[in-house]
Amino acid sequence: RLSRRVGGLDNAKTALWGTTVKGHEEDGWVKVPDGLWLPMVLKGKPVLTSVPQPGPKKKVRNVYRYMLQNIHKPAEIDLIFGGIVRMLSTVYQAQHTYLPNSFRSIGFFQEALVLLWHLLTSNAAFTRRVVEELDTNLALLPLLYLLEQSQQGPQFVGLLHTASFVLLVLSSERSFGVRLNEPYTSKVPLGIPSFHGTYADAVALALHKVISGSLPRSQNDALVEMLLTVLCNISPYIKAFALESCLKMLGLIERCARPAYVFRSAFTHHGLVFLIEMLNNVIQYQFEGNAMLVYSVLRQKEVFQRLQHLKLPAPRAGKSTPGASSAGAATPADGAA
């Protein structure tokens, strides 16, 4: 329209239906930049609707993390994952060579491990590609080795927890658990008993060693619970545990079922819950191939019978109630003339 009148049409210009025009609203009309007008309502029906303008783009606080979250090309993910695995593998390769100093490890393996954890937790495309298309067992072996080596001193507590975080994230993926059924043929120097089995047995035996060393220290209760969660997460997918793994896991249940450990704090019983849930998962979903585990449970039936009749410990003797005098204490009448 040439003006704000319905009858004042401008036959030279027409706004096509479904298009977007720019202008500002004035009393039910939209004034476009060339000075013409468009009605917002005709015969009681709306013909124009306002479109909200996009606000200013939010400034990215951490550019590197933003770029990390948006890596999605398969070739880039394969390159990054392969490079991190090679860097982490140099730690055990350098310490177990035939010729001394013939192979050097990187000095920033802890930073590489932290980078892997950030990629797995912040980039869903990276995690999906790694667990579904790539061989996660290649990353599992250096992870277990670093987890084991991190117990050598308190200065490695950060490495211990970071490796546990990565294992926890990976264990929540079904494809990771299924791939653990591949036969274990690696020569990684893990301090675990000899066995003939799968990568799942390597995980169970390595975690058993770390958990056993952490159980006596109450400050490691959160770490123990995290590693037991890893075992619980992978248990529904493991077709057959080796005999060595079955004996170690049942021994772990026997230790965690002791009243002294169960009642040590308000949360230590969580570990026992995860272990029993692990047994339930194996028996429910993978009963056919885990006869050794079922036999181990039967051999340790006394442990489960004690759990069935578990009772709260009796209050400690010698604790006086508030306001009560102790035995032998002098009363005001004692010594009165």
C-alpha positions, 0 to 999 in steps of 0.5 A: 500500500502507498499509505495505511489504507486498505484500498491504497494498493501499489500495483507496481509492487507485490509481496509474495505469499510465504516470503519474508519482508523487513520492516517495523510495525506501526499500529497494525501495519508494517512499514518496509524500507522503500516507504510502502506499507503492508497490513498485518490483518485483512478481513480479520485474518492475520496475513503477517506474523512477526519473526523474532530476531536472533540474538547476538551469538554467545561468545565461546569461553573456551575455543579449544574445548568448543573445537574438541566437541565438534570433531565429527569426521571419521578420518579425524577421529581415527587419526586422533584415537590412533595417535593417543593409543600409540602415545599411551602404549609407549609407556610399557613398551619403553620399560620392557625392551630387550635393549636398554634405552632402545625405545623411549616413552613420552613424558606427557602420557598423563596429559594424553590420558586427560585428553582422551577422557575429555574427548569421550565425555564431551564429544558424542560422535567421537565416543560413538565412532571409537566404541562401534567402529574402532578396536577399543581393546588397543586402548584398554591395555595401556589403560590397565597398565597405567592403572596398575602402575599408578599404585606405586606412590601417592604422586600418581593419584591423579593418574589413578583416578583419570584412568578409572574415569576413562574405564568407567565411560567406556564400560557404559557402552555396549559395544565396548563390553561385547568386544571384551569377548575377543581372545587375549593374546597380548604381551602387555606386562600386567602384574596379574596371574597367567590365564587363558581367556579373553580381554574381560579376564584381563580387566577383571584380574587387573581391577581385582589387584587395584581394588584389593590394594585400595580396600583397607584405606577408607580414603579410597572408597570412592575409587573402589566403588568406581572400579566395581561399577566398571565390572558391573557394567561389562558383566551382562556381555561377557560370555565366559570368565576364566577360572582365575577371574572367577576365583578372584571375584568371589574372593573380592565378594568375601572381603566386601561381605565382612561386617567390618567392611560393610559397616565401616561407613554409610556408603561402603555397602555400595561396593557389595551391591555392585558385586552381587548385581554383577553376579546376577547379570552373568547368571541371568544373561550369560549363564551357559558359558559361565559354569566356572563362575556358578561353581565358584558361587556354590563353593562360597555359599557360606558367604551368601548365607551370612549375608542373608542373616546379616544384622547390625552390630551390637552397640559398643560396651562402656559407652555411658548414656548422657546424664548417667554417672560412671561406676565408682564415681564419687557422689556428693554424699561421699566423704561428707562428715 
